[in-house]
Amino acid sequence: MNILQKKERRNDMNKEELNNIGCTSIEEMITEDFGAIGTEERNSFEASCEAFIIGEKLKLERLKAGMTQEQLAAKIGTKKSYISRIENGHADVQLSTLFRIFQGLGRKVSFTIL
């Protein structure tokens, strides 16, 4: 069976068939490692994921703007180390600061509450 056939076969499999051959969903793996939705450990994991995503988006937009962390920090009146901590998912950031950072990059921040 070639790669394309294997891919088509995998796409045709239902969840029960995947479980029978030892495959689990991402949700099941996360639950196994970090607990059920709503637990303290799971909430902490999800918060760190959100911080990582914001940091990656900031880094991407900063690089698109052709700016260094130092240049961005100077433009918005903060320190390079703070920009670095945000990009690495190691800093809690207030919404007002997040808006100011992305404005410094010529971007706008919007979000959806579900």
N, C-alpha and C positions, 0 to 999 in steps of 0.2 A: 504494500500500500504506500503510495507516494505522499508527500507532505500535504498537497492539496486535498487528496482523498481523506487523509486523517483529519484535516481541519473541517471538511464538510461533515464527516462522521461525528466529530465533537459537537458541531453546531446542531446536529440532528438529535443528539442525546438529550433526554429529559433529566430533570434533577434526580429522580430515583435511579436511573442508570448510572449517573455520575457518582452517586453515593455508593452504589454497589461495587464500583471499581476503585473506591477509596478517595474520591475527590470531594472536597468540601467547598462551600462558598466562602467568600471573603468575610461575610457577616459571621459565619460560624467560626472562622479562625480568629477574628477579633474578639468574639465572645469568649472563646476558649482562653485567649491570652489576657484579656482585660476585663472580663466579667460581663454581665448582662447590662443592657441599656438601663441607665438610671443609677447604677452603682457608683460609689465614689471613685473607684479605680478607672471605670469606663469613662466617667465624666472628665477626669483628669487627662486621660488619653485623647479624648475628642478635643479638649481645649488645646492640647499641644499640637494636634493636627491642624486646627484652625490657625494657630500662631505660625506654624510652618508655612501654610498656604499664603497667608498675608505676607510673610517674609519673602517668599519666592516671587510673589507678584511685585513687591517693592523692588526687589533686585532686578527683575526683568525690565520693569519700567525705567529704573535708573540707568541700566545699561543701554536701553533704547534711546534715552535722552543723551547718552554719551557723557554721563557724569560719574565722577568717583564718589565714594561715600563722603569723603572730606568736602567736596564741592557742594553736595546736597546739604550736608550738615551746616555749612557756612551760609548757604542760601536761606535756610529756614531758621537759623539761630539756635542750633543744637550742636551736640558733639558727634564726631565721627563714630566713637565707640557706641553711642546710642543707636545710630543707624545700623551699625554692624550687629548689635544685639537683636534688633528687630528682624533683620534679614536672616539671622540664624535661629529665630523662633525663641529667643531667650529673654524677651522683654514684653511685659504687658504694656499695651499702648492705648492711651485714651483716644476716643473718637476724634476729639478736636485736634489732637496731634496727628492722627492718621490723615485727616483732611488736609492739614497744613503741609504734611510731607508730600502727598500726592499733588497738591496745588503747586508746590515747588518744582514738580516734574511736568507741570502743564496738564495734569490729569484730574479727573473728578472721581470721587468715591461715591458709590451707591450700594445699597444692600436691600435685601428682601427679608422680611420676617415671615416665617412660615408657621 
